[in-house]
Amino acid sequence: MFIALLAPELIVGQAYEQKKQAKLVHNTWCAHFNIKPGSPEDKMGIEGAFFVVMGGFVVNEDPEAGEDSEKDNFTWHRSLTSKGFLNYLSKNQIPLDAINKRVIVDKGKADIVAKFLVCLQALWMVIQASARKASGLPITVLELHVVIQVMFVLITYTQWGYKPLNANEPIILSIEGEIGVTSARTFRKVGKNENSFLEILDSIEANWERSPSNGWVVIGAAVITGVAHASAWNYPFPTHIEKVMWRVSSIALAAPSMYFSVSVVSETVRKVTRKYSRVDELDTGKGSWEDSTLYSILTVAFFLTSVPLYILSIIFITVEAFISLRKVPLRTYDSVQWMDYWPHV
């Protein structure tokens, strides 16, 4: 919740990647058993695929010798990653009846109706702000900030519409035959800090190594965040200093995209070079651009400047959105007449 408040674009990036992985798992499952997606024979469904991506399936044998070990606030669980699940599936070690989406849906704490009501309530905030703008009434900085957050929530819900919500208990998955050699790609290491800011950054950057297109989603969302907040460029603020700081912070919100753009562009160039280059780097004796000292220096410099600047900027914008209410135009307290008669919660 805290990360969604301060960095909604990261959550959008995570949601996009998880939906992409869920589609891959679901399509692979259906192709493996020669099942048409969405048919009555499809017992997994997209809900079950999301549960796989969430790490909701655990195996009945510990990959580590002995009891579960705890170290640095983490615990090794027997939670399968999506790669590990597909690996066992390709070896015919997961039977068709091992997954039932009805059981998975039952574990969720919200159905489609509850999610629809949440989206409807969030959409009402957007309609309310749009109506005030169309009527010539002033919009406060807090309203603008909330509308931006709401838009990201709606985008996230489009990606997580079929994802089970708050499913706390995993499902034991029986693996037929030997589990074999385990690795970090097969089992997930989860613990108290799995949803931390740095963990999400590491996850997003790792996903970009497989598909740079995922990175452009976060970069685009970061730029949209900055531009949307910059729309309050000429809004009335309590003091001139606060207005200037808001403008600077709005521009700085897109700062992390500078760091991530280097990673995405570099990864894209590397893949294109490997695909079309006629000379193997190993044969020339030259290292890749990612291994150079200059690349390391630039990457560290971008990270150490853009990320702290982004954190400070979003903290200021969040705080300023509330404290700016101490001095607002008088017409802020007026409401659109027709909205007073429209039933809403």
Secondary structure, DSSP 8 states (H G I E B T S, - for coil): -HHHHH-HHHHHHHHHHHHHHHHHHHHHHHHHTT--TTSTT--SHHHHHHHHHTT-EEESS-SSSSS--EETTEEEEEEE-HHHHHHHHHTT-S-GGG--HHHHHHH-S--HHHHHHHHHHHHHHHHHHHHHHHTT----HHHHHHHHHHHHHHHHHHHSTTS-SS--S-EEE---S---S--TTTEEEEETTTTSHHHHHHHHHHHHHH-THHHHHHHHHHHHHHHHHHTTTT---SSHHHHHHHHHHHHHTTTHHHHHHHHHHHHHHHHHHHHH-SS-HHHHT---GGGSHHHHHHHHHHHHHHHHHHHHHHHHHHHHHHHGGGS--GGGG---GGGGGS---
